[in-house]
Amino acid sequence: MKLHTRILLGLLAGAVLGVAARYVDGLARAVGWLEPAGTIFIRLITMVVVPLVIAGLFVGIASLGDIRRLGRIGGRTLAYFLLTTALAATIGVAVGLLAGAGRGVSAPAVGTPAVTAPSEAAAPKAVPTLWQTLVGMVPANPIAAAAQGDLLAIIFTVVIFAAAATTLDADRRRPLVAFFGALNDASLVVIGWLMVLAPVAVAILIAVTVLRSGADLLRGLVSYAAIVVVALAVHVAVVLVPILRVAGGLRPSRFVAAVGDVLVLAFSTAASTVTLPVSLAAAQSRVGISTEVSTFVLTTGTTLNKNGAAVYKAVTAVFLAHLYGVDLGLGTVLTIIVTTIVAASAGAGVPGSSLVTTLIVLSAIGLGANASAGIALVTGIDRPLDMCRTAVNTFGNLVGAAVIARGEGEHLHLN
């Protein structure tokens, strides 16, 4: 049985157990005894954040080569990544706000794993202003920032040092990239282990949540998932398809037909890295994109350009902010958009990594203890959303490769 099926079954089993425990005292006590296991799972998720963010971002940036020599292709590629990711984050926030994601849903009662992190109070911290967030991004002591889990300060530090590494000659840069690449790989192994534990952990978390909060929260989660899918569809229809048609000069129907198997593979595996070899083959042989452009754009995009993940993170931030009573004023909305752009490039192209990096956004808007707890809450329904956002990630990268190739004057097969 596949992992995502086991996780879904864990969610259903936990929901049934939670409902039954509301009527059977002995069962309720048993669920309470299992609650620490859910807290441990939350701790394990949080434990991976710092090494994954540091390693993933450093490798992604340092591997670009000398930033002074990226040239025309590199500049256009990075501009495309930034533009589409910013639009994805904006659309995610807009759709989440318009649909009222999380409104009218009661937060789980204090004391459940879905509310209380291991050693912090459940109440969210005061929401920082945009300027406070920007100032706080610059750490006086990067080591202390890492120890305190200050993700924005960590990201700022990593970006600076990774950019500096790109100016080193290849011999001096190679050991740094190899070290952080190995750390990134080790972090992915840990994530894989946690995903094996996820079905049981999800069952416990949902059981405790339903026991103390009722079925209202489950209905809210279903509504949240639907909003994420709608936001992803809006981004494809409003941003990616028009860019493909106008900037790429290609008919969307012919393009989708040419890369359809790639999108199906991305959807079914929920792993951008697994899809990369097939994406390269399709881009070069069927679309007619040169090896130089396709290799640079698609390989870099697998790490840095995740439109689907950006939509997902933004909607999730709105949902959990409403759920836990965080005011979504203009400053908070802008913070979500900015940190989503960063967080979307910090994950790895494997299932489950986007859950971890979403903590960057949630922490930035002051969710406090509820940041990691909120992630644990949505874990049970993450797999189908992961499949959808990975397909959008892959489609966005393929569109980017076509647009950059067209800008370089290449004649594409689908013209």
ZINORPE-V875630 format. One record per residue. N is the residue number from 0. RES is the residue in one small letter. OMEGA is omega in degrees with one decimal (999 if undefined). Layout:
n:res:omega
N:RES:OMEGA
N:RES:OMEGA
//
This chain:
n:res:omega
0:m:-177.2
1:k:-174.7
2:l:-177.0
3:h:176.0
4:t:178.3
5:r:178.9
6:i:178.9
7:l:177.1
8:l:176.2
9:g:177.4
10:l:-179.2
11:l:178.9
12:a:178.4
13:g:178.4
14:a:178.7
15:v:179.8
16:l:179.6
17:g:177.7
18:v:-179.5
19:a:-178.0
20:a:177.5
21:r:-176.7
22:y:-178.5
23:v:-175.2
24:d:-178.8
25:g:178.8
26:l:178.0
27:a:178.3
28:r:178.9
29:a:177.2
30:v:177.4
31:g:178.2
32:w:-179.0
33:l:-174.0
34:e:178.8
35:p:178.3
36:a:176.1
37:g:177.2
38:t:177.9
39:i:179.1
40:f:177.6
41:i:177.8
42:r:-179.0
43:l:177.0
44:i:-178.1
45:t:-177.3
46:m:-174.2
47:v:-169.2
48:v:-173.0
49:v:179.7
50:p:-179.2
51:l:-178.9
52:v:-178.9
53:i:-175.1
54:a:-176.9
55:g:-179.7
56:l:-177.9
57:f:-179.2
58:v:-178.2
59:g:-177.6
60:i:-176.4
61:a:-178.5
62:s:-179.4
63:l:-175.0
64:g:-178.9
65:d:-177.0
66:i:177.6
67:r:-175.1
68:r:178.9
69:l:175.1
70:g:-174.2
71:r:-178.2
72:i:-179.8
73:g:179.6
74:g:179.0
75:r:-179.7
76:t:-179.2
77:l:176.6
78:a:177.1
79:y:179.5
80:f:-176.9
81:l:-178.3
82:l:-175.3
83:t:178.4
84:t:177.3
85:a:177.3
86:l:178.3
87:a:179.1
88:a:179.8
89:t:178.7
90:i:178.7
91:g:178.5
92:v:-177.3
93:a:-179.9
94:v:178.6
95:g:179.6
96:l:-179.6
97:l:-179.5
98:a:-179.9
99:g:-178.8
100:a:178.7
101:g:179.1
102:r:178.4
103:g:178.9
104:v:-179.5
105:s:176.7
106:a:177.2
107:p:-178.9
108:a:179.5
109:v:180.0
110:g:178.0
111:t:177.0
112:p:-178.6
113:a:176.4
114:v:-168.2
115:t:173.1
116:a:-168.6
117:p:-172.1
118:s:-177.1
119:e:176.6
120:a:-175.8
121:a:-176.9
122:a:179.4
123:p:177.0
124:k:175.4
125:a:-177.3
126:v:-180.0
127:p:175.0
128:t:-179.8
129:l:-179.0
130:w:176.3
131:q:178.2
132:t:-178.7
133:l:178.3
134:v:-178.8
135:g:179.3
136:m:-177.1
137:v:-174.6
138:p:171.8
139:a:-178.8
140:n:-178.0
141:p:179.8
142:i:177.7
143:a:178.6
144:a:177.9
145:a:-179.8
146:a:-178.8
147:q:-179.5
148:g:178.6
149:d:-168.7
150:l:-178.9
151:l:177.6
152:a:177.3
153:i:-178.7
154:i:179.2
155:f:-179.5
156:t:-178.4
157:v:-179.6
158:v:-179.8
159:i:-176.6
160:f:177.9
161:a:176.2
162:a:177.2
163:a:-180.0
164:a:-179.7
165:t:179.4
166:t:178.3
167:l:175.7
168:d:-171.2
169:a:-177.2
170:d:-179.8
171:r:-179.5
172:r:-173.3
173:r:180.0
174:p:178.4
175:l:-179.5
176:v:179.5
177:a:-179.6
178:f:-177.5
179:f:174.3
180:g:177.2
181:a:177.1
182:l:177.3
183:n:179.3
184:d:178.8
185:a:178.2
186:s:179.0
187:l:175.8
188:v:179.1
189:v:177.2
190:i:177.3
191:g:177.2
192:w:-178.8
193:l:179.2
194:m:174.7
195:v:178.5
196:l:-171.5
197:a:-177.7
198:p:179.9
199:v:-179.2
200:a:179.2
201:v:178.7
202:a:-179.8
203:i:-178.7
204:l:-178.6
205:i:179.1
206:a:179.2
207:v:-179.5
208:t:-179.7
209:v:178.8
210:l:-174.6
211:r:-175.9
212:s:-179.7
213:g:-174.7
214:a:-177.3
215:d:-179.6
216:l:178.6
217:l:177.1
218:r:177.1
219:g:178.5
220:l:177.6
221:v:177.8
222:s:178.2
223:y:-179.8
224:a:179.2
225:a:179.6
226:i:177.4
227:v:-179.0
228:v:178.4
229:v:-179.9
230:a:176.6
231:l:179.4
232:a:178.7
233:v:-179.8
234:h:178.3
235:v:-174.6
236:a:-172.2
237:v:-175.6
238:v:-170.0
239:l:-179.2
240:v:176.6
241:p:177.5
242:i:178.8
243:l:-176.5
244:r:-174.0
245:v:-176.1
246:a:-179.4
247:g:179.3
248:g:-176.9
249:l:174.7
250:r:-177.9
251:p:-177.5
252:s:179.0
253:r:-179.8
254:f:179.5
255:v:178.2
256:a:-178.4
257:a:-176.3
258:v:-175.6
259:g:-179.4
260:d:177.4
261:v:-179.3
262:l:178.3
263:v:178.5
264:l:178.3
265:a:180.0
266:f:-173.7
267:s:-178.4
268:t:-175.8
269:a:-177.6
270:a:-179.2
271:s:-178.4
272:t:177.4
273:v:-176.0
274:t:-172.7
275:l:-179.4
276:p:179.6
277:v:177.2
278:s:179.3
279:l:-179.3
280:a:-179.1
281:a:-179.0
282:a:-176.4
283:q:-172.8
284:s:-175.0
285:r:-179.0
286:v:178.2
287:g:178.1
288:i:-177.8
289:s:178.5
290:t:-178.9
291:e:-177.1
292:v:-176.1
293:s:-179.2
294:t:-178.8
295:f:-174.1
296:v:-174.6
297:l:179.1
298:t:177.8
299:t:-178.6
300:g:178.4
301:t:179.0
302:t:-168.0
303:l:-172.4
304:n:-179.0
305:k:-179.2
306:n:-179.2
307:g:178.3
308:a:179.3
309:a:176.6
310:v:-178.4
311:y:-177.9
312:k:-178.7
313:a:178.7
314:v:179.1
315:t:178.7
316:a:178.5
317:v:-179.4
318:f:-176.7
319:l:175.7
320:a:176.0
321:h:-176.6
322:l:-175.6
323:y:171.1
324:g:176.1
325:v:-179.4
326:d:-178.3
327:l:173.8
328:g:-176.0
329:l:-179.6
330:g:179.8
331:t:178.7
332:v:179.0
333:l:177.5
334:t:177.6
335:i:-177.3
336:i:-177.4
337:v:-177.4
338:t:175.8
339:t:177.9
340:i:179.8
341:v:-175.6
342:a:-179.0
343:a:178.8
344:s:-175.2
345:a:-177.4
346:g:177.3
347:a:-176.9
348:g:178.2
349:v:-178.8
350:p:173.5
351:g:-174.9
352:s:-178.5
353:s:175.1
354:l:-176.0
355:v:-175.3
356:t:175.1
357:t:176.4
358:l:177.8
359:i:-178.5
360:v:-176.5
361:l:178.6
362:s:-177.1
363:a:-178.8
364:i:171.4
365:g:178.4
366:l:175.1
367:g:-177.4
368:a:-176.1
369:n:-179.4
370:a:179.9
371:s:178.4
372:a:178.5
373:g:176.6
374:i:177.9
375:a:-178.6
376:l:-176.3
377:v:-177.7
378:t:-174.4
379:g:-179.2
380:i:-174.5
381:d:-172.7
382:r:178.0
383:p:177.1
384:l:177.0
385:d:178.0
386:m:-179.0
387:c:-176.7
388:r:176.9
389:t:176.3
390:a:178.2
391:v:175.0
392:n:-176.8
393:t:178.9
394:f:179.5
395:g:178.5
396:n:178.1
397:l:175.9
398:v:178.9
399:g:178.7
400:a:179.2
401:a:-178.9
402:v:179.6
403:i:178.7
404:a:178.5
405:r:178.9
406:g:177.4
407:e:177.6
408:g:-179.6
409:e:177.4
410:h:-176.8
411:l:-177.2
412:h:-174.0
413:l:179.8
414:n:999
//
